[in-house]
């Protein structure tokens, strides 16, 4: 099964949905702002991405600045908790396909996991 963490207001996220549809991929849409991933789910996604949780933080987001996160040194576990509690900070879109994951910026990242 393929899953996309999707924000319908984001053009890149909508483009990722279109890509999956054009490829005939059967996928589940998770509107992560309405239904944030659990700590366990997000930890798994970060592991599949092969990155640290901080890597998928939207640092240009107003909330990032409001929370003063640029000045904080958080552990991976603390970043996971921060993202679960503030899903607006999660980079988007994220596609999970066949135990691989990719952030769809650029869309070629998604194509790579679909083609592998």
Secondary structure, DSSP 8 states (H G I E B T S, - for coil): -EEEEE-TT-HHHHHHHHHHHHTT--EEEEETTTS---HHHHHHHHHHHTS-GGGGB-TTSHHHHHTTGGG----HHHHHHHHHH-GGGB-S-EEEETTEEEE-SSTHHHHHHHH-
